[in-house]
């Protein structure tokens, strides 16, 4: 009899817990969440352009949001990514930023530049250098900012990434 009462109480508590979890989940589900649709253009199996559209609530209308253009080198590694935003007033894509990626042995250099509409050119902003070993494990990373006055890169931060060899190294 006591076991039956205990099992009944556990079942009631579990049912109550699950129903509360269900209500909390329903309360947290956001019907206002934005939904996006991508339109990709492929060339030789690589994405060369991606347009991002927002699906408007209550309709099937799509509004343009962003556009990304990708360029690859002869080894099919990404070398540039240009970001555009949609200007609803002029009904045109406007440049926003450019990521330029170069590969030099064990170094990967990523430069970020922002579009300056008045000058109609990109202005360097940030630079990141990632150094890897021959197994492509990252060893060190450097972060630079462009000094607008001197037009030179200034080191902001450098960090050594721990490797398994360094973590388990034994003192002799």
Secondary structure as GFF3:
##gff-version 3
##sequence-region A 1 172
A	DSSP	alpha_helix	2	28	.	.	.	ID=ss1
A	DSSP	beta_strand	35	43	.	.	.	ID=ss2
A	DSSP	beta_strand	46	55	.	.	.	ID=ss3
A	DSSP	beta_strand	62	72	.	.	.	ID=ss4
A	DSSP	beta_strand	78	87	.	.	.	ID=ss5
A	DSSP	beta_strand	92	104	.	.	.	ID=ss6
A	DSSP	beta_strand	107	116	.	.	.	ID=ss7
A	DSSP	beta_strand	121	132	.	.	.	ID=ss8
A	DSSP	beta_strand	138	147	.	.	.	ID=ss9
A	DSSP	beta_strand	152	160	.	.	.	ID=ss10
A	DSSP	alpha_helix	164	167	.	.	.	ID=ss11
###
